[in-house]
Amino acid sequence: PSGVARIEDYAFFECENLASINIPQSVTSIGDFAFWGCKSLTPVIIPETIMHFGNCAFYGCSNLKSIKIPSSVNCIGDGAFGSCEFLNSITIPDSVTSIGESAFRNCNSLTSITIPSSVTSIGDYAFEGCVSLTTIVIPDSVTDIGDYVFKDCESLTSIVIPNSVTSIGNGAFAICESLISITIPNSVTLIIGDNAFAFCESLTSITIPDSVTSIGESAFRNCN
């Protein structure tokens, strides 16, 4: 009903036959695990009044195909859209400053995504297992690429790391089997993490600048 201000944690947890829902303009917050495992949910219109997505809010909504995050949201919670297997389109507005851990993990149908320049933080595992992802744009506002962020993005062929990035985390691009070349910018000074590019079997070229002071264990392991 239109008087509801918040959808609480676990409100529709594992309502597997729920096919659609109308979220009224009165709602400002969606709680943790609110729609977890709603496998039949297909269209979701999120009103511009929503300011907060809880952790794993739509996790496992496997039939959800597209989502538009309203400009009122500044943070995408941990696991918010994880394992949405048929999600192929997502719009992230300029209002978002943070993408949580595992936010889009195992979104198997997602082919491309543009991260707006407002984003300064991308959580660990954010895009891990997005096996259809072929391209992604990382804005200059991002200062570090966390652990396992793009691990198992096996269709990713190229990526531009902006000059704002100072560190690349453990396993950040591990098992990106189609990645051919990568240039690490001069801004990276701290570390190339353990297994950062391990098992990138198609990688033929990599440029490491003089600014890098540490290369982690197995960083380029099995880059055949």
Sequence and secondary structure as in RCSB ss.txt:
>XXXX:A:sequence
PSGVARIEDYAFFECENLASINIPQSVTSIGDFAFWGCKSLTPVIIPETIMHFGNCAFYGCSNLKSIKIPSSVNC
IGDGAFGSCEFLNSITIPDSVTSIGESAFRNCNSLTSITIPSSVTSIGDYAFEGCVSLTTIVIPDSVTDIGDYVF
KDCESLTSIVIPNSVTSIGNGAFAICESLISITIPNSVTLIIGDNAFAFCESLTSITIPDSVTSIGESAFRNCN
>XXXX:A:secstr
 TT  EE TTTTTT TT   EE  TT  EE TTTTTT TT   EE  TT  EE TTTTTT TT  EEE  TT  E
E TTTTTT TT  EEE  TT  EE TTTTTT TT  EEE  TT  EE TTTTTT TT  EEE  TT  EE TTTT
TT TT    B  TT  EE TTTTTT TT  EEE  TT  SEE TTTTTT TT  EEE  TT   B TTTTTT  
